[in-house]
Amino acid sequence: MTFFLEVLIGGLLSGVLYALVALGFVLIFKASGVFNFAQGAMVFFAALTFVGFTEVLPGWTGLEPGSGGVFWLAFALALASMIVLGIATEKVVLRPLVNQPPITLFMATIGLTFFVEGLAQAIWGANARGLSLGISDEPVMWILDDFDIIISKFDLIAAGIALVLFVVLALLFQYTRVGRALRAVADDHQAALSVGIPLKHIWAIVWGVAGFVALIAGLIWGSRNGVQFALTFTALKALPVLILGGFTSVPGAIIGGLIIGASEKLAEIYIGPFVGGGIESWFPYVLAMFFLLVRPEGLFGEKHIDRV
């Protein structure tokens, strides 16, 4: 039972991080109806930009390498870069394609993926880099001593950061004027325009927020796996999360992430030995495929009914 709990908790903590990546997809799809395939490239761009600034800022400012001043200044510059990237993407790439078929917008984000990946490597180089947030990947000792369960301190803190971000965004959407405008745009673009909500401004805000989410996800995943081109494939793990939770639901992203994170770990331990192992990488997609047969709109997604 102790081993089962270790695997389950480890999977749930990983699931929160999957949900963090999925959140970027949900924000953009909910507000504009665009499936942003470039979200993974944005995560890579954010992490590489942060690391790049930490490398050059000591020479520019005279600050001590690895100091808190370098960290926070690099974070601020990377955040500004992501907001500019998000707003520029909305204005230059997607705004001219308003009212085009969804497949056109989807193909535009695929092209954007290659552009963002190339831009990041052209600016900062293509070499893999390490990224440290100052959080050690070691067991939480009081949990180990009291419950005899090994839980990574890094996973616990990273999941806590992600959950705080979810709560902040949920409060933003629920109780602020901008949040109400975002929900109105998500429900009906034309109705939102008719009551004076500036649709283009709202989309720019959403893309800016998605850039911020990509930065947080990039820092966490980059610290865990290193900042390298493979970071772009992290977004693919968010697809089963979106299928289970729904493409338009922030709570759905959380629940879907927890399900995917827990199921892949448990499947690897308890099913993997019977099929040769290594199923953690593909089991979530199989689970999502079967889920599509039962509830294609996701647990929290909105049913779409067309009159014929």
C-alpha positions in Angstrom: 0.0 0.0 0.0 2.9 2.4 0.8 4.4 1.8 -2.7 1.0 2.3 -4.3 0.6 5.6 -2.6 4.0 6.7 -3.6 3.2 5.9 -7.3 -0.2 7.5 -7.1 1.0 10.7 -5.4 3.9 11.0 -7.8 1.5 10.6 -10.7 -0.9 13.2 -9.4 2.0 15.7 -8.9 3.1 15.1 -12.5 -0.5 15.5 -13.6 -0.6 19.0 -12.2 2.4 19.9 -14.4 0.7 18.4 -17.4 -2.4 20.5 -16.6 -0.2 23.6 -16.5 0.8 23.1 -20.1 -2.8 22.2 -21.0 -4.0 25.5 -19.4 -2.3 27.5 -22.2 -4.3 25.6 -24.8 -7.5 26.1 -22.9 -7.1 29.9 -22.4 -6.6 30.5 -26.2 -9.2 28.0 -27.4 -11.8 29.2 -24.9 -11.5 32.9 -25.9 -10.8 32.6 -29.6 -11.7 29.1 -30.7 -8.1 28.5 -32.0 -6.3 25.3 -31.1 -2.8 26.8 -30.6 -0.5 24.0 -31.7 2.4 26.4 -31.1 1.9 26.3 -27.3 4.8 23.8 -26.9 7.1 26.0 -29.0 6.1 28.9 -26.7 7.1 26.8 -23.7 10.5 26.1 -25.3 10.9 29.8 -26.3 10.1 30.9 -22.7 12.6 28.6 -21.0 15.4 29.2 -23.5 14.8 33.0 -23.3 15.0 32.9 -19.5 18.2 30.8 -19.6 19.7 33.1 -22.2 19.1 36.2 -20.2 20.6 34.6 -17.1 23.8 34.0 -19.1 24.1 37.5 -20.6 22.8 39.7 -17.7 25.9 39.4 -15.5 28.0 40.8 -18.3 25.5 43.6 -19.1 24.7 44.6 -15.5 27.7 43.5 -13.4 25.5 41.4 -11.2 26.8 38.2 -9.7 26.1 35.2 -11.8 23.4 33.0 -10.2 22.3 35.7 -7.8 18.7 36.5 -7.0 19.0 39.8 -8.9 19.9 38.0 -12.1 17.1 35.5 -11.6 14.4 38.0 -11.2 15.6 40.4 -13.8 15.8 37.5 -16.3 12.3 36.4 -15.3 11.0 39.9 -15.9 12.7 40.2 -19.3 11.5 36.7 -20.3 8.0 37.5 -19.2 8.0 40.8 -21.2 9.3 38.8 -24.2 6.5 36.2 -23.9 3.8 38.9 -23.6 5.2 40.6 -26.7 5.3 37.3 -28.5 1.8 36.4 -27.5 0.3 39.8 -28.5 2.3 39.9 -31.8 1.1 36.4 -32.6 -2.5 37.4 -32.2 -2.1 40.7 -34.1 0.1 39.6 -37.0 -0.8 35.9 -37.5 -4.3 35.3 -36.3 -6.2 38.6 -36.5 -5.9 38.7 -40.4 -7.4 35.2 -40.4 -10.6 36.0 -38.4 -13.7 34.3 -39.9 -11.5 31.8 -41.8 -12.2 28.1 -41.5 -10.8 26.5 -38.3 -8.4 24.3 -40.3 -6.8 27.5 -41.6 -6.2 28.8 -38.1 -4.9 25.5 -37.0 -2.4 25.3 -39.9 -1.3 28.9 -39.1 -0.4 27.8 -35.6 1.6 24.8 -37.0 3.6 27.2 -39.1 4.0 29.5 -36.1 5.4 26.5 -34.2 8.4 26.2 -36.6 8.9 29.9 -36.7 9.0 30.3 -32.9 11.3 27.2 -32.5 13.7 28.7 -35.1 13.6 32.2 -33.7 14.4 30.9 -30.2 17.4 28.9 -31.4 18.6 31.7 -33.8 18.7 34.2 -30.8 20.0 32.0 -28.1 21.6 29.0 -29.8 20.6 25.4 -30.1 22.7 23.8 -27.4 21.0 22.1 -24.5 21.2 24.0 -21.2 20.6 23.4 -17.6 18.1 25.4 -15.6 18.1 25.6 -11.8 15.3 27.1 -9.7 17.1 26.4 -6.5 14.7 23.5 -5.6 16.4 20.2 -4.8 15.0 17.0 -6.2 15.1 15.1 -2.9 12.5 13.4 -0.7 10.5 15.5 1.7 12.0 14.2 5.0 9.0 14.8 7.3 6.7 12.8 5.0 9.4 10.1 4.7 9.8 9.9 8.5 6.2 10.1 9.5 4.5 8.1 6.7 7.4 6.2 5.1 6.4 7.6 1.7 9.0 9.1 -0.7 7.7 12.3 -2.3 10.0 14.6 -4.3 10.4 18.1 -2.9 10.7 19.5 -6.4 7.5 17.8 -7.6 5.6 19.0 -4.5 6.8 22.6 -4.8 6.3 22.7 -8.6 2.8 21.4 -8.2 2.1 24.0 -5.5 3.3 26.7 -7.9 1.0 25.4 -10.6 -2.0 25.2 -8.3 -1.5 28.8 -7.1 -1.4 29.9 -10.7 -4.7 28.0 -11.4 -6.3 29.7 -8.4 -5.1 33.2 -9.4 -6.4 32.7 -13.0 -9.7 31.3 -11.7 -10.2 34.4 -9.5 -9.2 36.6 -12.4 -11.8 35.1 -14.7 -14.6 35.0 -12.0 -14.3 38.4 -10.2 -12.6 40.9 -12.4 -14.0 43.1 -15.2 -11.5 41.6 -17.7 -12.4 38.1 -16.5 -16.1 38.8 -17.2 -15.3 40.1 -20.6 -13.2 37.0 -21.3 -16.1 34.8 -20.3 -18.5 36.8 -22.5 -16.2 36.5 -25.5 -15.9 32.8 -24.9 -19.6 32.3 -24.8 -20.4 34.4 -27.9 -18.1 36.6 -29.9 -20.8 38.5 -31.8 -22.9 39.1 -28.6 -19.8 40.4 -26.8 -19.1 42.8 -29.7 -22.7 44.0 -29.6 -22.4 45.1 -26.0 -19.2 47.0 -26.6 -16.5 44.5 -25.5 -13.3 45.1 -27.6 -12.8 41.7 -29.0 -9.3 42.3 -30.3 -8.1 43.7 -27.0 -9.5 40.7 -25.2 -7.7 38.3 -27.5 -4.5 40.2 -27.1 -4.8 39.8 -23.3 -5.5 36.1 -23.6 -2.5 35.6 -25.7 -0.4 37.6 -23.3 -1.6 35.5 -20.4 -0.9 32.3 -22.4 2.6 33.6 -22.8 2.9 34.0 -19.0 1.6 30.5 -18.5 4.1 29.2 -21.0 6.9 30.9 -19.1 5.9 29.2 -15.8 5.6 25.8 -17.5 8.9 26.3 -19.3 10.8 27.1 -16.1 9.4 24.1 -14.3 9.8 21.6 -17.1 13.1 23.1 -18.1 14.4 22.7 -14.6 13.3 19.1 -14.5 14.4 17.9 -18.0 16.8 20.6 -19.1 16.2 23.3 -21.7 16.4 21.6 -25.1 14.4 21.2 -28.3 12.7 18.2 -26.8 10.8 20.5 -24.5 8.5 21.4 -27.4 7.1 17.8 -27.2 5.9 18.4 -23.7 2.8 20.0 -25.3 1.9 16.7 -26.8 1.4 15.3 -23.3 -1.2 17.9 -22.8 -3.4 16.6 -25.6 -4.8 13.6 -23.6 -5.4 16.0 -20.8 -7.5 18.3 -23.0 -9.4 15.3 -24.4 -10.4 14.1 -21.0 -11.0 17.5 -19.3 -12.4 19.4 -22.3 -10.9 22.1 -24.5 -12.9 24.9 -22.9 -12.6 24.2 -19.2 -9.9 25.3 -16.7 -11.1 22.9 -14.0 -11.2 20.3 -16.7 -7.5 20.8 -17.4 -6.8 20.2 -13.7 -8.9 17.1 -13.4 -7.7 15.7 -16.8 -4.1 16.3 -15.8 -4.6 14.5 -12.5 -6.2 11.5 -14.3 -3.5 11.3 -16.9 -0.6 11.7 -14.4 -1.9 9.1 -12.0 -3.0 6.6 -14.7 0.2 6.6 -16.6 2.3 6.0 -13.5 0.0 3.2 -12.2 -0.2 1.6 -15.7 3.6 1.6 -16.0 4.0 -0.2 -12.6 1.0 -2.6 -12.7 0.4 -3.2 -16.4 3.8 -2.5 -17.9 5.4 -5.8 -16.7 2.8 -7.8 -18.6 3.4 -6.1 -21.9 7.1 -5.6 -21.8 7.2 -2.2 -20.0 7.6 1.3 -21.4 3.9 2.0 -21.7 4.1 5.3 -19.7 4.8 7.3 -22.9 1.8 6.0 -24.9 -0.8 4.8 -22.3 -2.4 8.3 -21.9 -3.1 8.5 -25.7 -4.8 5.1 -25.6 -6.9 6.2 -22.6 -7.8 9.4 -24.4 -8.8 7.4 -27.5 -11.2 5.2 -25.6 -12.5 8.2 -23.7 -13.4 9.9 -27.1 -15.7 7.0 -27.8 -17.7 7.6 -24.6 -17.6 11.4 -24.1 -15.9 13.2 -27.1 -16.5 16.7 -25.6 -14.6 15.8 -22.4 -15.7 15.7 -18.7 -16.3 19.4 -18.5 -16.5 20.3 -22.2 -19.6 21.9 -23.7 -21.7 19.7 -26.0 -21.9 21.0 -29.5 -25.1 20.3 -31.3 -25.6 21.2 -35.0 -29.1 21.5 -36.5 -29.4 19.8 -39.8 
